[in-house]
Amino acid sequence: MNTFPERKTKAPKEQISSFRHNAISATQLAEILNDNPLYSPSVVIRGALLAIYRMPKDEREAVILDAANR
């Protein structure tokens, strides 16, 4: 017997991924999460991806290379 309520629509299936932090990025994420209790790690990461996606390609590359060198 199904005890869950019927849903009119199913949520879209999304890709699940993970990433590794170093001490710097873990600290930065913790500081960002402390800014607002409504933030979650996944929302912050999606926001970061959106921000670099909106950058011109040369700026995006510079930010990515800077992160790679940490």
Backbone bond lengths (Angstrom), bond angles and torsions (degrees), N, CA, C in turn:
res aa  C-N    CA-C-N  psi(-1)  N-CA   C-N-CA  omega(-1)  CA-C   N-CA-C  phi
1 M - - - 1.449 - - 1.526 109.25 -
2 N 1.316 116.66 130.13 1.463 122.61 179.81 1.525 109.23 -82.16
3 T 1.321 117.04 120.12 1.468 120.77 -179.19 1.519 112.21 -96.76
4 F 1.327 117.34 -1.63 1.459 120.78 -179.57 1.521 110.17 -90.68
5 P 1.331 117.51 143.81 1.470 119.10 178.77 1.532 110.66 -67.19
6 E 1.303 115.68 150.60 1.460 120.38 177.57 1.525 109.05 -71.00
7 R 1.311 115.25 140.37 1.463 120.30 177.09 1.521 108.85 -104.89
8 K 1.321 115.63 142.28 1.456 119.39 178.32 1.517 110.98 -71.91
9 T 1.331 116.22 -39.31 1.460 120.62 177.77 1.515 108.60 -133.54
10 K 1.298 115.03 149.38 1.458 119.38 177.10 1.516 108.95 -92.53
11 A 1.311 115.64 147.51 1.463 120.57 177.03 1.522 108.73 -67.03
12 P 1.331 116.88 143.26 1.461 118.36 178.39 1.522 110.55 -65.55
13 K 1.304 115.75 146.61 1.457 120.14 177.74 1.520 108.25 -78.84
14 E 1.296 115.48 130.60 1.451 121.85 -178.80 1.519 109.35 -117.52
15 Q 1.308 114.95 153.46 1.458 119.66 176.52 1.519 109.43 -72.98
16 I 1.304 116.10 137.30 1.458 121.53 176.85 1.516 107.72 -106.77
17 S 1.327 116.56 131.78 1.457 120.35 179.14 1.517 108.98 -138.98
18 S 1.301 115.25 169.16 1.455 120.91 176.53 1.520 107.98 -135.08
19 F 1.311 115.52 164.33 1.458 119.44 177.66 1.518 109.21 -144.58
20 R 1.317 114.79 161.03 1.462 120.54 179.82 1.518 109.83 -101.17
21 H 1.313 115.59 142.95 1.461 123.13 174.75 1.519 109.22 -104.62
22 N 1.311 114.55 157.77 1.451 119.07 159.82 1.529 105.39 -107.41
23 A 1.308 117.26 -179.03 1.470 119.95 -176.79 1.527 111.53 -61.34
24 I 1.319 116.96 -36.19 1.468 120.63 -178.54 1.520 110.57 -66.91
25 S 1.333 117.19 -50.37 1.461 118.89 -176.92 1.527 111.69 -68.14
26 A 1.322 118.00 -33.03 1.470 120.73 176.78 1.523 110.19 -64.15
27 T 1.318 116.66 -41.63 1.467 120.96 177.91 1.525 111.00 -66.45
28 Q 1.339 116.18 -42.54 1.464 119.88 178.90 1.522 111.14 -62.11
29 L 1.332 116.87 -43.25 1.462 120.23 178.70 1.525 110.52 -62.91
30 A 1.317 117.29 -43.02 1.470 120.64 179.09 1.527 110.99 -60.81
31 E 1.325 117.64 -40.67 1.469 120.78 178.35 1.523 111.18 -64.27
32 I 1.325 116.43 -41.96 1.463 120.42 179.00 1.526 110.48 -64.55
33 L 1.327 116.74 -42.99 1.464 120.46 179.47 1.521 111.56 -64.01
34 N 1.315 117.38 -31.42 1.472 120.99 178.17 1.525 112.46 -72.28
35 D 1.332 117.33 -18.33 1.463 120.65 179.39 1.521 112.64 -64.89
36 N 1.325 116.32 -32.66 1.451 119.88 -174.27 1.530 108.70 -152.42
37 P 1.324 118.19 123.83 1.474 119.86 -178.46 1.528 113.40 -67.01
38 L 1.315 117.96 -13.45 1.462 120.53 178.83 1.525 112.69 -83.63
39 Y 1.328 117.13 -11.44 1.464 120.09 177.89 1.525 110.12 -73.95
40 S 1.316 114.91 148.23 1.461 120.72 171.52 1.525 106.94 -128.99
41 P 1.322 117.62 158.29 1.468 118.56 179.81 1.525 113.06 -55.51
42 S 1.327 117.55 -40.36 1.462 118.97 -178.23 1.529 111.85 -66.77
43 V 1.324 117.63 -36.98 1.466 120.50 178.58 1.526 110.45 -68.34
44 V 1.327 116.62 -40.54 1.466 119.93 178.96 1.530 110.29 -63.04
45 I 1.326 117.18 -43.49 1.462 120.46 179.71 1.524 110.60 -65.61
46 R 1.337 117.37 -42.62 1.473 119.20 176.94 1.522 110.93 -62.22
47 G 1.344 116.75 -37.45 1.463 120.52 176.75 1.519 111.96 -64.43
48 A 1.332 115.94 -40.48 1.464 120.10 178.50 1.522 110.67 -64.28
49 L 1.327 116.62 -42.52 1.466 119.78 177.76 1.524 111.23 -63.48
50 L 1.318 116.80 -41.84 1.460 120.52 177.95 1.527 110.87 -62.18
51 A 1.327 116.31 -41.47 1.463 120.16 -179.88 1.521 111.80 -63.37
52 I 1.319 118.40 -45.83 1.462 118.47 -179.49 1.523 111.51 -74.71
53 Y 1.327 117.31 -26.29 1.462 120.38 176.04 1.526 110.68 -64.88
54 R 1.335 116.49 -35.91 1.471 121.48 -178.43 1.533 112.92 -77.28
55 M 1.321 117.12 -13.77 1.466 120.97 -179.59 1.526 110.95 -72.71
56 P 1.330 115.99 153.54 1.466 117.96 168.65 1.534 108.94 -60.42
57 K 1.317 116.38 150.81 1.463 120.58 -173.44 1.522 113.42 -57.13
58 D 1.334 118.40 -35.78 1.465 119.21 -179.44 1.529 111.38 -68.53
59 E 1.342 117.36 -39.56 1.466 120.14 176.37 1.526 110.82 -67.33
60 R 1.323 115.89 -41.43 1.468 120.89 178.61 1.519 110.19 -58.53
61 E 1.326 116.06 -46.01 1.453 120.17 179.89 1.521 111.14 -61.27
62 A 1.332 117.07 -42.38 1.466 121.02 -179.65 1.528 111.20 -61.83
63 V 1.325 117.04 -42.15 1.471 120.86 179.63 1.527 110.20 -66.28
64 I 1.311 117.41 -42.93 1.464 121.10 -179.63 1.520 110.98 -65.00
65 L 1.321 116.30 -42.04 1.460 119.53 178.31 1.531 111.66 -66.34
66 D 1.336 116.49 -37.59 1.463 120.66 176.04 1.532 110.32 -61.23
67 A 1.326 116.55 -43.64 1.471 120.23 178.50 1.532 110.81 -65.42
68 A 1.317 117.07 -36.00 1.469 120.44 -179.78 1.521 111.98 -67.71
69 N 1.312 116.55 -27.52 1.469 121.46 -177.76 1.520 113.28 -86.05
70 R 1.302 118.76 -2.42 1.472 121.43 -179.10 1.494 110.94 -82.87
